[in-house]
Amino acid sequence: MHYTYDLLVIGGGSGGLAAAKRAAQHGVRVAIVEQKHWGGTCVNRGCIPKKLMVYASDVAHQVKLARSYGWQIQAEFNWSDFVQARDRELERLRQVHETSLSKAGVDRIQGHACFVDAHTVQVEDQTIQADKILIAVGGKPILPDIEGIEHTITSRDIFHLPRLPERLVIVGGGYIGVEFASMMRGFGCEVAILNRESCILPGFDGDLTQTLRDALRQRGINSLCDTTATAIQKGANGLELTLSGEESGSLVADVVLCAVGRSPNLEGLRLEQAEVEFSQKAIEVDDYYCTNQPNIYAIGDCSSRLPLTPVAIAEGHAVADTLFGGQRRQIEYDSIPSAVFARPEAAAVGMTESKAKEQFGDEQIICDRTEFRPLVYSLSESPEMTMMKFVIHKKTDRVLGLHIVGEHAAEMIQGAALAMQNGMTKQAFSNLIGIHPTSAEELFS
């Protein structure tokens, strides 16, 4: 059968863009479908605008710290001016992606895609047939089943607030909730976090979460452990949240942000038409990102792997190389670093202490933990500490995990991830000579 395209990519986010361009480099006919903006969640409603908000929020902290260094600075923040500057940059990035697709020879198709069968996709009034189809539609925020949930916003909406709230309550203490709590506090908002499972950051190492929670509390962020909202209603003074769990009673906020997780963005795809197996959690794929249909693949947040932008990009490249590059590729997930862009920053790679003990036994795991006050705060009254923790396999001395809280944690963790991928031992870390004076040199002590 003659197909219009060798590869049709559904979704113009980070993973879809990477796959389309890499496949085109292999000399095949490629098209990509995007319903809204090129760049997907990362560029438009996630990584990039969020990090720009982090930078904007950082200025307030730097102004405060500057007084300890002899500077007298008066600063005033204008939310509207920032939003305009941010949106100009996002539009520039969308154009960059569109131009790069054009240069790569990838056909761009705008509209909503849905399956007709395993080789056919309908986009508005256009029918497209492709030999291979890659689903890269990403995810969307989950709204919990709470009375009054219609009064809340999600991470998509917070970028478009007309003004900064005085009081913000965040339902959900994962990395999204923690990051927004940190940056909004930097803008001067009164912030509280509610989390049903634990205090903050379930799944991260316990020492990391406790250190970060203490630091957030020092900056004025209240986090309520094992607590959630059972109802939200409009009151005379704002939105009133009824609490249950470890903390009871109520809270009042101007804005309530729901950040309890994300789900794959599969509505309207008509996967059943192509007989692709999926659940509410994800599309199931094998080690090479193939679904139960041999010509249909899925990557990124809509699949059953790790929902991180760099992972989606790597998966997109792997699929294109496997299908068209003559090299069967898959991703190694054990040593992928992650970061929480709060203030202070947190980053991790590899196993937590509890996970390592579960796998190897308590007696086979030792931890090397250090905590110190970074030099940048030595002239100030800030009590903020940096924490570094190695999780080590006792018999082999191999580093199984590394967890950092402190300035530049995300930058530091990436080199450590490379070392861990190559089996580096704790003694090998200690034998390295770091740069003085830096926080990173403590990794080599």
N, C-alpha and C positions, 0 to 999 in steps of 0.2 A: 504493500500500500504506500502511496505517496503522501508524505506529511509536509505541511507548510513549514514546520520548524523541526529541527533535531531536538531542541530543548525549549520548553515554555516554562518560565518561572512565574509563579503567582506570588506577588509580594515584593515591593520595592524598598524593603528595609535593608539593614546591613548585610544579612546573610544572602538575601536574594540578589542584591547588587553584586556582591562578591562572586557568587556562582555564575551569574550571567556574563560578567566581564571575563572571568577565567575561561568559561566555555567558549566564548567568542575568540579568545586567544588561541584556542585549539583548532580554529578554523571551521566551526560548525555554525549552522543557522540558529540564531537565538532571538527570542522575544521575551519581554518582561512586562507583566501587568501590575499596575498600581492603582488603587481606588482613589487615594487622596494625594499625599505629598511624597515625593521622592525622599528617601532617607529613613522612612518608617518612624517607629517610636523613638529610636535613639536620637535622631536629628531633631525631631519635631516636638516630642512630648516626653523625652527621657534624658539620656546621658548628657547631651550637649546643653540644652537649656538649663538642666539641673546644675551642671558644673558651673555654668555662667552665674547662676544664682549663688552658688557657694562662694565664688570669687567676689561677687558684690557684697555678700554678707561678711566676708573676711575683712573688708576695709574697716568696719566698725571695730573689730578686735585689734587691728593694727593701729588704728588711731588711739585706742586706749593704751596699748602697749608703748606707743611712741612717747607718751609722757614720761615713762620710766627712763627713756633715753634722751631726755632734755628737749623734746619737741613740744611746742604748744600749738595744737591744731584744732580748729573748729570745723566740724564737718556736718553736712546735712544731706540726708538721702531722699531722692525723689523717685518713687516707685514707677511713675509713669515714664520718666526719662529713661530709666533702666529698661523697661519693657520695650520701648521703641528701639533702643540700641540692640537689645537681644534679638528682636524679631527681624531686624535688618540683617543680622549675621545669619540667622536661620534661613532666610530667603536666599542669601548668597550661597550657603551650603547646598540647598536644594538645586540651585542652578549648576553648581559644580558637579553634582551627581548626574544631572541630566546631560550635561556636556560630555562627561566621561563615558556615559552609555553610548552617546552618538559617535564619539571617536572610536569606541570599541567595535562599532558596527552592530550594536544590539537594537532591535526594533522596540520602541516604547509604545505601550498600549495603555490608555487611561480608561478606567472603568471598573465595575465590579465583576469578578470572575466567578463562575460556577461550573461544575462538571456536568457534562452530558453523558459521557461514558469515560472509560479509562484512557482514551486518547483524544478526547474532544472536550473543549472548554468554550463556554459561551461568555462573551464580554459585551454587555449591552446588546446591540443588534448584530454583533460580529461573531461568527463561529470559527474557532481555531482548532486545527488538528496538529498534534505534535507526537513525535516518537517517544520522547521522555518528558515527564512533567515533574517539576520540583515545587513543592508547597513550602512557602516561607512567609506565612501571613502573620507571624508574631503572636502576641498576646494582648490582653486587656485587663484592666483592674476588676477584681471581684467586689461585688457589693454584698455584704452579709445580710442575713434575714433578720433585720432589726426594725421594730416599729418606728416609723419616722425616718427611714433611711433616705427618703427623697429630699430631706433637708441637708444632706451631706454633699461633699464634693470628693473627687478622686484626684490622683496625681496628674491626670490629664487637665483637670480644671484649674489647679492651683496656679498654673502659669498665667492664667487669664483673669485673675482676680482684679477687679477695678481699683481696689485699694488694699493696703495691708490691714489685717485684722488686729485688734488689740489683744484678743484672747483666742487662742487656737487649741483645740483638743484633737489629738490624732488617735484614731482607733486602729491599732496595729503597730507592733514594735519591731518589725523586720527592718531590713536595711533601708527601704524606701521611707518608712515612717521615721526612723532615726535621722536620716539625712535631712528630711524636710523640717523636723523638729529643730535640728541644729542651726540650719540656715535661717529659719524664721525667727528663732531666738536672737540670732545676730542682727536681724532687722529691728529688734526691740519688742517683738511679740511676747506675750505671756503664753507659755507652752506647757501642755501636759500630754503624756503618752499613756494610753491604755493598751495592755497586751494580755491576751487570754492565756497564752502558754507559759510564759515566764516573764521576767522583767523586760528585757530587750534582746534582740538578735538570737532567737532560737536557732540551734544548729551550729553556732559559733562556739569557740572554746570558752569555758567558764571564766577563766582569768581575764580573757579579753573583754567579755561582756561586763564583768564587774568593774574593771578599771575604767571602761568607757562610761558606764552608768554613773560612777562616782564623779567623773570629769564633767559629764553633762549636768549633773546636779549642782556642781560648783558654778556652772554657768547659768544656773537658774531654771533648768528643765526638770520638771517633776515627772517621774515614771512610776506608774502604779502596776505592781506585779500581780499576775493571775487575776486581772480585773478587766471587765469589758462593759459595754453599754448594752442595756436591754431595751431601752426606748429613748427616742430623741423627739422633743417637741418644742415648738416655738413658745417662748414665754415673754414676759414684759421686758426682761433685761437681756434677751438673746436666746440662744438654743440651749435648752435644759436637757442634760443627759442623766438618765437613771442608771446607776452603777450596780453591778453585782460581782461577787467573787471575794477576793481578799479585802478589797475596799468596797464599802457600800455607801449609800447616800446619793449625792448628785454633784454635777459640775455644770457650770454655765460657760458658754463660748459664743463668740461671734461667728466663727467658722469651725465646722467639724470635717476633718479630712479622714476618709476611709482608706487605709493602706494595709489590708489584711491578706493581700496576695494577688496573683494574676492567674488567668486561665487562657487556654489557646483561643485564638480568634477565628473560630471555625463556622460560626453561624452564616448560613447562606451559601456555603461552598458546595453543598449537595454532594458530600463525599460518598453518600450511599449510592449515588448514581454510578460512581466508579468502583463501588464495592470496596472502598478503603476502610480498614478497621480503625476505629478511634474510640476514645472515651471522653468524658468531661475534662479529664486531666491532660490528655495529649493524644497525638497520633503515634501509634506504636511503630517503631522502626528497628531494623537490625543494626549490626555493627557498621554497616556501610550506608545507613540512613535510608534504606529501601523499605517501603511499606509492604503489606501483604500482596500488593499488586507489583509485579516485577518491573514495570516501567515508571512507577510513581514513587517519588522520594519526598522526604520532609526533613527540614532542619530548623534550628533556632527555637524560639519560645513555644512554637506550636507542636514540637516533637517531644519525645520522652527523654531528652538529654538535659544538659545543664543550661539554664536560661541566662546566658551572659552574651553581650554583644561580640566580644572577640571570639567567643566560642562559635557563634553563628557564622561569623566570617570564615573561620577555619573550616567549619563543616561545609560551607558553600564551596570553598576551594577544593576540599576533599572530594565532594560529589562530582564536580566538573572534571577533576583529574582522573577519577575512577571511571567515569563514563566515556570521556573523550581524550584523555591524555595518556592512556596506556599504562597508568600506574594505579593499582588498587590501594586506596588510602583510607585510613581511619584515624580518629583522634584519640590521644592518650589523656584521660580525664583526671588522673590521680594527682597531678601536680599543677593544676591550673590555679593561679592566684586570684584572689578576690579582694575587694576593698569596700569600705563604708566611708563615704566622703562626708563624715561628720567632722566636728571640731571639738576635740582632737580627732585625727584620722585613725581608722583602724584597718588592718589588712591581715590576711591569712593565706597560707598555702599548706596543703597536705592535711594530715589528720589532727583532730582535736585530741586532748589527753584522754577523754572518755572513750572515744572511738578506737584509739590505739590500744588501750587496756582491754577493750572488748574483743579486739582481734587477736592480740598477742598474749594477754594475761597481765595482771597487775605487776607481777614480779619482773616482767621483761621490759617495763617502761620506766624511764627516768625523765624528769623534766628539769631544765635549767632555766630559771626565771630570774630576771633582773628588772629593777625599777629605779629610775633616777630622774632628777630634775634637769630638763634640757637647759643648755647654756643660755638660750634666748630669753628665758624667764629669770635669769639670775639677778637682774637689776630691778625686777618688778616684785609685786606682792603675790603674783599668781602661784597657787599651790599645785598647778598642773604637772603631772608626772608622765614620763614615757615608760612603757612596759614592753619588754621583749621576752618571749617564752619559746624555748626549743622543746619539742617532744622527741625523745631519742629512744631508739631500740637498744637496750642494754647490751645484748650479746654482740651485735655488729657495730655499734656506735653510729649507725646510720640515722640521719635526721629524718624523721617521719612527718614532722609538722613544725611550722613556725608561725607565731602569732604576735602582732605588734600593735600597740596603741601609741600614737604620738605623731608629731609633725613629720610629714614626708613618709609616712608608713607605706603608702601605696607605691612610691618610687623605690623604697628599699626592698620591698618584698619580691620585686620582679627578678632581680639578680639572684636572690635566694632560691626562687622557683627553678631557675636554670640549673643551679648547683644541685638541688634536690633531684631533679630529673636525671642527673648523672650520678646519683648514688652518693653524694658527698656526706662524709662523716662529721660529727661534731668536732673531732680533733682537727680535721682539715679546716673547718671554719676558724678554729682557734689559732691555727698556724698562719692564717692570712694577716697581713698588716693593713690596718685601715687608715683613713685620712683623719688627722686631728686638727682642730676639734670639730667633730661631727657626732650626731647621734648614731649614725650607722656604724661607727667604729666599735660600738658596744657589741655588735654581732660577732666580732672577732676576738672578744676578750676570753 
